Amino acid sequence: MSDKLRAAVIGCGSFGQNHIRVIRQSATAELTATVDADPSRADFTDWRAVIGKIDAAVIATPTTTHAEIAAGLMEAGVDVLVEKPIAITVDEAEALTATAARCGRILQVGHLERFNPAVIALERILTVPLFFEIHRLSLFTPRCLDVDVVLDLMIHDVDIILAAVGKLPEEVRAAGVRILSQKVDIANVRLAFPGGCIANLTASRVSTEKVRKLRLFQPHQYISVDYTRQDGVAFTVDDSQQIGFQPLTAEKKEPLVTQWEAFEASVRTRQAPRAGGPEATRALRVCHDVLAKIAEHGAVVAQALAANSGRV
């Protein structure tokens, strides 16, 4: 590898453009090539054209293409940062993780909130999570309509919860509906974990406002995090039942920049990434469990509406 990491961005849509900007700003990497199905906004239209020219690639294409492109590049000796979700199916995700191990490649997944300064600050004071309340609401946009709101937005928070709790949920309850697309646009989920931790999550991409907030309760402490503002506060009860207030120490920085720096560090040191294949597969598995419960709930609602068709 040369002094500068030779990188490509594959998929030059709205989010791909952000990756292009970050790599161009890097002092230790160079944007060697861009790839997109639209020839007017990239150097190549076929990702195979960059093989042999790069050390690493960011894959920001539609989710349905992640498995083919990421596997092909890793087998050709390229380290990859693939946007979330890692793949459409858990089988594809497991196969990608296995390919990375077999080929000795770095596989990092774009769970961007892992690199939010407020989340990093939260991790430093985590003890025993007991209860999460998380809201992730967005205005409607045609972006990412190839997947539902669970895989588009909620997966960020599922990933953070799984990392904090360190276990998979033993019970999943969920409901969701389609509003402006052919996929689920708003969902509410309850996850119950071994040991008693409960997580309530709401994600919507049809909201009138943008909200990104996490609330966590753990023994003697309540913590509130605002992803957007990159800040948070902790309220702690001491032995004398006095309540102390302390802001989370978080140095504000664009998470996409921190994510790229972490990926580049993994490429150079060959150390496992902060959000790699195993972690991304785990989050995807839980999200599919959520979607299965949403489908079950939808079937129950449909039956109830049919039984009461004369009343509605």
Secondary structure by P-SEA (a helix, b strand, c coil): cccccbbbbccccaaaaaaaaaaaaccccccccccccccccccccccccccccccbbbbcccccaaaaaaaaaaaabbbbbccccccccaaaaaaaaaaaaaabbbbbccccccccaaaaaaaaacccccbbbbbbbbcccccccccccccccaaaaaaaaaaaaccccccccbbbbbccccccccccbbbbcccbbbbbbbbbccccbbbbbbbbbcccbbbbbbcccccbbbbbbccccbbbbbccccccccaaaaaaaaaaaaaaacccccccaaaaaaaaaaaaaaaaaaaaaaaaaaaaaaaacccc
